[in-house]
Amino acid sequence: MKKYLLIVCSILFFNCNDGDLQIETVDFDSIDTIESCNDISPTTENVLFKINGDEALILNLPSQLLRNEVSTATGIESAVPGSSQITYRIFTESVSSSYFCDSPPPLTPTVLEEIEAEGGSIIVTTVEVDSVTFSHTIQLSGVTFLNENGSRITDLQVNEFGTVTTTVE
């Protein structure tokens, strides 16, 4: 009987895998800085990102989502995926903006996991700062991430992505 118990325990021990990366929270609320490699403009696609150590949250916004005009109280909404895209990346070590902005990108750090949002929306509310400057508050709503195993990231701790400004050209 002891042999069978030992065999069963051995099988269970070797079948467990603690090497799988399990993400339960995407938390960028404490990061105030929104970065971009190019000037932010209403007439071009904009790629905005936030970096939190070895993680990055990347927004691809279509042209005309950030408009140099005051929006309604509910703002302008863009579907994810669809017109806009949100990507969450985990790297082997801390990452800097040069990873995103240099061409070609540096060899390190490397991407451990990249997860694209499967649903949700980006809402942009725009106010006029002065006659040539507009402030755009970017909010995320109902964003859902599913990793390659089909596991849902249970807690997205980013409701307000942040604020960027554009100027009339």
GUNU-939414 format. One record per residue (C-alpha): x, y, z; residue number from 0. Coordinates in steps of 0.05 Angstrom, whole numbers. Layout:
- X Y Z NUM;
...
***
This chain:
- 0 0 0 0;
- 58 47 16 1;
- 86 36 -54 2;
- 20 57 -86 3;
- 15 119 -42 4;
- 87 137 -61 5;
- 73 127 -135 6;
- 9 170 -132 7;
- 45 225 -93 8;
- 103 224 -143 9;
- 56 230 -202 10;
- 19 289 -170 11;
- 85 322 -152 12;
- 113 318 -223 13;
- 48 340 -256 14;
- 47 406 -218 15;
- 78 464 -256 16;
- 94 527 -219 17;
- 129 556 -280 18;
- 66 583 -312 19;
- 60 658 -309 20;
- -5 677 -276 21;
- -27 749 -281 22;
- -83 770 -236 23;
- -77 846 -236 24;
- -57 898 -287 25;
- -42 959 -244 26;
- -19 1024 -275 27;
- -58 1073 -231 28;
- 4 1096 -195 29;
- 38 1114 -261 30;
- 22 1185 -281 31;
- 68 1192 -341 32;
- 39 1176 -409 33;
- 94 1169 -460 34;
- 95 1172 -536 35;
- 152 1169 -586 36;
- 122 1222 -631 37;
- 84 1286 -622 38;
- 11 1271 -606 39;
- -33 1295 -662 40;
- -107 1289 -680 41;
- -90 1275 -753 42;
- -46 1213 -743 43;
- -51 1147 -707 44;
- -23 1155 -637 45;
- 14 1102 -597 46;
- 14 1119 -522 47;
- 45 1076 -468 48;
- 56 1072 -393 49;
- 114 1035 -362 50;
- 113 1003 -293 51;
- 181 970 -283 52;
- 180 907 -325 53;
- 109 918 -350 54;
- 79 963 -404 55;
- 8 982 -423 56;
- 4 1006 -496 57;
- -54 1041 -529 58;
- -60 1047 -605 59;
- -109 1103 -620 60;
- -136 1117 -689 61;
- -130 1186 -721 62;
- -187 1233 -703 63;
- -200 1200 -635 64;
- -162 1259 -604 65;
- -196 1319 -635 66;
- -180 1392 -626 67;
- -251 1407 -607 68;
- -291 1404 -543 69;
- -326 1337 -536 70;
- -395 1322 -506 71;
- -399 1305 -433 72;
- -398 1230 -449 73;
- -336 1238 -494 74;
- -317 1200 -557 75;
- -315 1124 -551 76;
- -271 1076 -590 77;
- -282 1000 -589 78;
- -228 952 -567 79;
- -210 912 -607 80;
- -231 948 -669 81;
- -213 1020 -680 82;
- -167 1020 -620 83;
- -122 968 -589 84;
- -95 958 -518 85;
- -34 913 -507 86;
- -4 890 -441 87;
- 68 867 -442 88;
- 112 835 -390 89;
- 187 839 -401 90;
- 247 800 -373 91;
- 271 863 -336 92;
- 254 936 -328 93;
- 239 971 -393 94;
- 249 1044 -415 95;
- 217 1087 -469 96;
- 278 1074 -513 97;
- 252 1003 -522 98;
- 191 1031 -558 99;
- 223 1092 -591 100;
- 291 1068 -617 101;
- 294 1038 -687 102;
- 313 982 -684 103;
- 292 969 -612 104;
- 345 946 -562 105;
- 358 871 -556 106;
- 341 871 -482 107;
- 295 867 -447 108;
- 256 814 -484 109;
- 181 804 -481 110;
- 159 747 -435 111;
- 85 754 -450 112;
- 42 799 -494 113;
- -33 801 -485 114;
- -81 840 -529 115;
- -146 865 -501 116;
- -206 823 -523 117;
- -259 874 -507 118;
- -276 941 -477 119;
- -272 1013 -499 120;
- -230 1075 -495 121;
- -267 1140 -479 122;
- -235 1207 -493 123;
- -263 1272 -463 124;
- -234 1336 -491 125;
- -234 1406 -462 126;
- -205 1470 -489 127;
- -146 1497 -448 128;
- -137 1560 -490 129;
- -149 1578 -563 130;
- -94 1532 -588 131;
- -88 1477 -535 132;
- -135 1420 -520 133;
- -132 1371 -461 134;
- -155 1299 -473 135;
- -173 1254 -414 136;
- -167 1181 -434 137;
- -208 1129 -396 138;
- -212 1054 -404 139;
- -279 1018 -394 140;
- -294 944 -390 141;
- -226 923 -416 142;
- -217 847 -417 143;
- -150 811 -426 144;
- -146 736 -440 145;
- -78 703 -440 146;
- -58 647 -488 147;
- -86 595 -440 148;
- -154 629 -442 149;
- -147 654 -370 150;
- -179 721 -357 151;
- -139 775 -321 152;
- -186 787 -264 153;
- -171 859 -243 154;
- -154 917 -289 155;
- -133 973 -242 156;
- -132 1028 -295 157;
- -197 1065 -304 158;
- -166 1132 -321 159;
- -106 1122 -367 160;
- -87 1196 -362 161;
- -87 1263 -397 162;
- -50 1286 -459 163;
- -51 1352 -496 164;
- -52 1372 -569 165;
- -45 1439 -603 166;
- -78 1469 -664 167;
- -28 1466 -722 168;
***
